[in-house]
Amino acid sequence: DDAGPPGRRRVHLALGAVEARLRRHRILGGAELFLSGRLFESGVERGSLELLGSRKRGGNIEIALATTALDLGTLAPYLQLQDPPLPLSGTLSGYIGSKSKAPGETEIEVDLVVAGLHSVIPALDGAAPRPFEVGRIDLAGFVDVTPEQLRLRELRFENGRLRLETTGKIARPVTRASTAELSLALRD
């Protein structure tokens, strides 16, 4: 039972069909974690999750989260900052991984597919929100995080008709005034 984000509806989440394994390497050093299961909201299955993690002998940490057909409506209370929250439906499948390279340096890899996305786009002029539907969106690429910057590598958004590719860097901490150098390519 989760109280949900402050000021939002209560969310009743459960992880079922759980498999878990933790292995510590006494001689070689390090540890590995595996956790998988099916996510349920109020008794209804909303997708599956798998978490892999490891800590190497030298202290480097790797974490990977994979999901299959995760219902975006279940995540909506956590993803939206607008009040009241906008309707959101569709599924999320794919992978997000993180590898620490050195203290303060991390590589994040993303390979996600959003299918059947339905929501609304708020109007800037105060008019009623407009429906927004996309059959499929692919997001893939890498983000390198250092204390000084975020570096985008081979980041790609694609919806079957258009493809946006971007590379570049953004100074940290990320604020509205952060300097950025970005290269964008739009392909159809």
Stockholm file with secondary structure:
# STOCKHOLM 1.0

chainA/1-188         DDAGPPGRRRVHLALGAVEARLRRHRILGGAELFLSGRLFESGVERGSLELLGSRKRGGNIEIALATTALDLGTLAPYLQLQDPPLPLSGTLSGYIGSKSKAPGETEIEVDLVVAGLHSVIPALDGAAPRPFEVGRIDLAGFVDVTPEQLRLRELRFENGRLRLETTGKIARPVTRASTAELSLALRD
#=GR chainA/1-188 SS CBCCSTTSCCBCEEEEEEEEEEEECTTTCCEEEEEEEEEEETTEEEEEEEEEEEECTTSCEEEEEEEEEEEHHHHHHHHCCSSSCCCCEEEEEEEEEEEEEETTEEEEEEEEEEEEEEEEECCTTSCCCEEEEEEEEEEEEEEEECSSEEEEEEEEEECSSCEEEEEEEEESSCCTTCCEEEEEEEEC
#=GC SS_cons         CBCCSTTSCCBCEEEEEEEEEEEECTTTCCEEEEEEEEEEETTEEEEEEEEEEEECTTSCEEEEEEEEEEEHHHHHHHHCCSSSCCCCEEEEEEEEEEEEEETTEEEEEEEEEEEEEEEEECCTTSCCCEEEEEEEEEEEEEEEECSSEEEEEEEEEECSSCEEEEEEEEESSCCTTCCEEEEEEEEC
//
